[in-house]
């Protein structure tokens, strides 16, 4: 999944800018942290953010209910 996020970074960033929501469900030990890292890389490359700003962007999305995780 992470590889597909990175491959579609340009489209994903456009969708996020337009208010898209992201839902992640699955393995908390491996998959979820990998998705978080991939999303940060997507935001870095697609929106030109540094790592701290990309992490903050994800935090804002979580606070807005636009980034939700159901991990176990």
C-alpha angles and dihedrals in degrees: 000000000000091000091054091051090054093045091054097040095128094052093041092053091051090051092048091050087053091054103266120170125226124208120189121191127175146048113020095194100056117357100047096052090045090053090049091052091047092050091051090051090048091053091046094052100031100041100024094241125150118238094264093049091046090052090048090050090055089048090054090049090052092049090051092048091245095116114048131169132198101185130160 
